[in-house]
Amino acid sequence: MQIAYPGGSASPQITIRMNFHPADPIMQRGVGFNMYDSGGFLLGKGVGVSDNQDTIQMSYAREKAETLTLQVYN
């Protein structure tokens, strides 16, 4: 999935959140997502939210406008 990130001096933050079911530790190890910049470099990956076993998320902010790629896997 491609995301048009606007950038700018305000450095808008985007948060990608993925909810899945069933909510258990084994399922959490088998699903996820990675985010890449326009050059194909890994910016980060979804990590577990401490208060919710069925949610992983990642936040990102940068001044540069670019097209980000979101890779979802299971």
C-alpha positions, 0 to 999 in steps of 0.5 A: 500500500502506498501512502502520500506523506505530505511532510512540511515544517509542522512535521505531521505525525501519522500513526498506523494501527493494525488490529487482529483477531484472535488476540494471543501471543502466537498470533501477534508473532505471525502478523505485522507490517513494515514501513519503507521510505521512497528509497526502499529503506525500512523506517520501522515496523509495527510493535505491540501496544502494551495495553492491548494484545491484538493491536500493533502500531507505528508512528512516523514524522519527518519534514520531507514529503514522500511516498511511503510503502506499507507492507502487511504480512501474515 
